[in-house]
Amino acid sequence: MRHGKKFNHLGRTADHRHAMLANMAISLIMHKRITTTVAKAKALKVYVEPLITRCKDDSTNSRRVVFRYLQNKEALKELFGVVAEKVGDRPGGYTRIIKLGHRLGDGADIAFIELVDFDENMAKAPKAAKRTRRSRKKGTDAPAAEVAETAAEETKAE
């Protein structure tokens, strides 16, 4: 019986699946963003987030456990160096999946998977206050002539 053994096998044998997820995890750590199918991105998220959590504690045991999954010294240095520094205070949710649409060849759903703290475009920047073109008078609407006069005065002041 297979009770409680529900995860996406991705149409591969267990060895092929583990090798593919390890290669994708190395690419994600080295490049900070990769493009893949949505199903693979979801499987990779489950695979790589515990490794990133493990890298917060830089001990010999943690390095050995992560190296068992990745088998790549350069990725290990990047993970325990640059990535651990950025995610040190984050309690989880280290990756983000952004759906992009369908692939032309076979119609598969494509997505970005990226490390959250490394995306400069999506970083939280303070938003500038919006200026509206409405009248500053409270209450009833101002007549069109008064609105034109206030607009003319604003342009002269600038």
ChimeraX attribute file (.defattr): number of C-alpha atoms within 10 A of each C-alpha:
attribute: neighborCount
match mode: 1-to-1
recipient: residues
	/A:1	4
	/A:2	5
	/A:3	5
	/A:4	6
	/A:5	7
	/A:6	7
	/A:7	7
	/A:8	12
	/A:9	12
	/A:10	12
	/A:11	8
	/A:12	11
	/A:13	9
	/A:14	11
	/A:15	9
	/A:16	12
	/A:17	17
	/A:18	15
	/A:19	13
	/A:20	15
	/A:21	22
	/A:22	20
	/A:23	17
	/A:24	21
	/A:25	23
	/A:26	23
	/A:27	14
	/A:28	20
	/A:29	23
	/A:30	17
	/A:31	12
	/A:32	18
	/A:33	19
	/A:34	18
	/A:35	18
	/A:36	21
	/A:37	18
	/A:38	21
	/A:39	15
	/A:40	20
	/A:41	25
	/A:42	16
	/A:43	16
	/A:44	21
	/A:45	19
	/A:46	12
	/A:47	17
	/A:48	23
	/A:49	17
	/A:50	13
	/A:51	19
	/A:52	22
	/A:53	18
	/A:54	19
	/A:55	23
	/A:56	20
	/A:57	14
	/A:58	12
	/A:59	11
	/A:60	8
	/A:61	11
	/A:62	17
	/A:63	19
	/A:64	13
	/A:65	13
	/A:66	21
	/A:67	15
	/A:68	11
	/A:69	18
	/A:70	22
	/A:71	14
	/A:72	14
	/A:73	12
	/A:74	12
	/A:75	19
	/A:76	20
	/A:77	15
	/A:78	14
	/A:79	22
	/A:80	20
	/A:81	14
	/A:82	11
	/A:83	22
	/A:84	20
	/A:85	12
	/A:86	14
	/A:87	20
	/A:88	14
	/A:89	9
	/A:90	12
	/A:91	8
	/A:92	12
	/A:93	13
	/A:94	20
	/A:95	22
	/A:96	18
	/A:97	20
	/A:98	13
	/A:99	16
	/A:100	14
	/A:101	13
	/A:102	14
	/A:103	13
	/A:104	8
	/A:105	6
	/A:106	7
	/A:107	9
	/A:108	14
	/A:109	15
	/A:110	20
	/A:111	23
	/A:112	17
	/A:113	24
	/A:114	22
	/A:115	20
	/A:116	18
	/A:117	16
	/A:118	17
	/A:119	13
	/A:120	9
	/A:121	7
	/A:122	9
	/A:123	10
	/A:124	8
	/A:125	8
	/A:126	6
	/A:127	6
	/A:128	6
	/A:129	6
	/A:130	6
	/A:131	6
	/A:132	7
	/A:133	8
	/A:134	10
	/A:135	13
	/A:136	11
	/A:137	9
	/A:138	7
	/A:139	6
	/A:140	6
	/A:141	11
	/A:142	13
	/A:143	8
	/A:144	8
	/A:145	9
	/A:146	11
	/A:147	17
	/A:148	12
	/A:149	10
	/A:150	13
	/A:151	15
	/A:152	11
	/A:153	11
	/A:154	10
	/A:155	8
	/A:156	8
	/A:157	7
	/A:158	5
